[in-house]
Amino acid sequence: MAVKVLGISTSPRREGNSDLLLRKALGGAQQAGAATEHLRLCDYRIEGCHECYDCSQTGDCSTRDDYQAILDKMLDADRLVFATPVFFMTVSAQAKLLIDRGQCLWVRQTVLRRPLFEPKHDRRGVLIAVGGSRSQRQFDCVRQPIQGFFKYLEVEYAGSLCVNQVDEKGAILKRPDALDEAFRLGRMLASTEMGLPQRPLKIELF
């Protein structure tokens, strides 16, 4: 059975720079034999976490919108590629909405002691981030929330591809090095023969 790879694009721009890298990564995964799906978060309606604590009893979010449909896709996938632009030194607003709604996943694991998968599945994920600043620190506060989000999805964080000084729409197309790395990262992620690296890959193109 083919590995299922879900790519989540959190850019508010259709075919923005982070989204173009995501599509390259999914192309690499397809070449490796994976079944891929591209999900554009802006096509869905997701509210922020209401901090109502309803999930403390059930482990499920009680807010009714498109979050459950997205969660089902994330739980069905073997691999996740999470792509975001950098806004004010962190993930996009769209990405943060999805991450915050993961509070119910945190409750399941830490309060209710209910794992998502029994037995544990081989699930891996990578981050793709693009920022316009020259700063090499702009990605620090992007990796941390994604690592936490992956943890409660029971996804092993396998690494990241971060590219700076890319801002105008389509500018990433002038960075063949970034496009090549995204393709390679997708191929690596989709492989069932390669084990997880001892340390998460940290690909930075400055």
C-alpha positions in Angstrom: 0.0 0.0 0.0 1.3 3.5 -1.0 2.4 5.8 1.8 -0.1 8.7 2.2 1.4 12.1 2.3 -0.7 15.1 3.2 0.6 18.6 2.4 -0.9 21.5 4.3 -0.5 24.9 2.8 -1.2 27.7 5.4 -0.4 30.7 3.2 -3.2 33.2 2.6 -1.8 33.6 -1.0 -2.8 31.0 -3.5 0.4 29.5 -5.0 2.5 31.7 -2.7 6.2 30.8 -2.1 5.7 28.4 0.7 2.9 26.7 -1.3 5.1 26.3 -4.4 7.8 24.6 -2.2 5.1 22.4 -0.7 4.0 21.3 -4.2 7.6 20.5 -5.1 7.9 18.4 -2.0 4.7 16.5 -2.9 6.1 16.0 -6.3 9.2 14.4 -4.8 6.9 12.2 -2.6 4.9 11.1 -5.7 8.1 10.1 -7.5 9.0 7.9 -4.5 5.6 6.1 -5.0 3.5 7.9 -2.4 -0.1 8.9 -2.7 -0.3 12.7 -2.1 -2.9 15.2 -1.2 -2.6 19.0 -1.2 -4.8 20.9 1.3 -5.1 24.7 1.2 -6.1 25.8 4.6 -7.8 29.0 3.4 -10.3 26.9 1.5 -11.7 25.7 4.9 -13.5 27.5 7.7 -11.7 27.1 11.0 -12.4 29.1 14.2 -9.9 29.8 16.9 -9.8 27.8 20.1 -12.6 29.0 22.4 -10.9 27.8 25.5 -14.2 26.3 26.6 -12.6 23.1 28.0 -15.3 20.9 26.6 -12.5 18.7 25.3 -11.3 18.0 28.8 -14.2 15.4 29.1 -14.1 13.8 25.7 -10.8 14.7 24.0 -12.8 16.0 21.1 -13.3 19.6 20.1 -17.0 20.8 20.4 -16.7 23.7 18.0 -18.5 22.8 14.7 -16.6 23.9 11.6 -14.2 22.3 9.2 -11.6 21.4 11.8 -12.8 17.8 12.2 -12.6 17.2 8.4 -9.0 18.4 8.4 -8.2 16.4 11.6 -9.5 13.2 9.9 -7.2 13.8 6.9 -4.2 14.4 9.2 -4.9 11.2 11.2 -5.3 9.2 8.0 -2.0 10.4 6.6 1.3 8.6 7.1 3.4 11.7 6.4 2.7 15.4 6.9 4.3 18.4 5.1 3.4 21.6 6.9 4.1 24.8 4.9 3.9 28.3 6.2 5.2 31.8 5.4 6.8 33.7 8.3 4.6 36.5 9.6 6.1 38.6 12.4 8.7 36.0 13.3 6.2 33.1 13.6 3.7 31.0 11.6 0.9 32.5 9.6 -2.5 33.3 11.3 -4.1 30.5 9.4 -1.5 28.0 10.7 -1.9 29.2 14.2 -5.7 28.6 14.1 -5.1 25.0 13.2 -2.3 24.5 15.8 -4.4 26.0 18.6 -7.3 23.7 17.8 -5.0 20.9 18.6 -5.7 21.5 22.3 -8.1 18.6 22.2 -5.1 16.4 21.0 -3.1 17.6 24.0 -6.0 16.7 26.3 -6.3 13.2 24.9 -2.6 12.4 25.5 -1.8 14.2 28.7 -5.1 14.3 30.6 -7.2 11.4 29.3 -4.2 9.2 28.5 -5.8 8.1 25.3 -3.2 7.7 22.5 -4.4 8.3 18.9 -3.0 5.1 17.6 -2.6 1.6 19.2 -0.2 0.2 18.3 1.9 3.3 17.4 2.0 4.1 13.7 5.1 5.1 11.7 4.1 8.8 11.1 6.6 11.5 10.1 6.4 15.1 9.2 8.5 18.0 8.0 8.2 21.8 8.0 8.6 24.1 5.1 8.9 27.8 5.9 9.7 30.9 3.8 10.4 34.4 5.2 11.2 37.7 3.6 13.5 39.0 6.3 17.3 38.6 6.2 17.2 37.4 9.8 18.5 33.9 10.4 16.4 33.7 13.6 13.0 34.3 12.1 12.5 30.5 11.9 13.2 29.8 15.6 9.6 30.6 16.6 8.2 28.7 13.6 9.8 25.3 14.3 8.7 25.2 18.0 4.9 25.4 17.5 5.2 22.9 14.6 7.2 20.5 16.7 4.6 20.7 19.5 1.7 20.3 17.0 3.4 17.2 15.5 4.0 15.7 19.0 0.3 15.6 19.8 -0.6 14.3 16.4 1.8 11.5 17.1 4.0 12.5 14.2 7.8 12.3 14.4 9.4 15.6 13.5 11.8 14.7 10.7 13.2 18.1 9.8 12.6 21.4 8.1 13.4 23.4 5.0 13.7 27.2 5.7 14.4 29.8 3.1 14.9 33.5 3.9 14.9 36.7 1.7 11.9 35.5 -0.4 8.9 37.8 -0.3 7.3 38.7 -3.6 4.8 36.1 -4.9 6.6 33.7 -7.1 10.1 34.8 -6.0 10.9 31.2 -4.9 10.9 30.2 -8.6 14.2 32.1 -8.8 15.7 29.8 -6.1 16.3 26.5 -7.9 18.4 25.4 -4.8 15.2 25.7 -2.6 13.0 23.9 -5.2 15.5 21.1 -5.5 15.8 20.7 -1.7 12.0 20.6 -1.3 11.7 17.9 -3.9 14.5 15.9 -2.2 12.8 16.4 1.2 9.6 15.0 -0.2 11.3 12.0 -1.6 13.0 11.3 1.6 9.8 11.7 3.7 7.9 9.3 1.5 10.5 6.5 1.7 9.6 3.5 3.7 13.1 2.1 3.5 14.9 5.0 5.3 14.7 5.2 9.0 14.3 8.5 10.8 17.5 10.5 10.9 19.3 10.5 14.3 18.6 14.2 14.4 15.9 16.2 12.5 17.2 17.6 9.3 17.8 21.3 9.4 18.0 22.7 5.8 18.5 26.5 5.9 19.0 28.5 2.7 20.1 32.0 3.5 
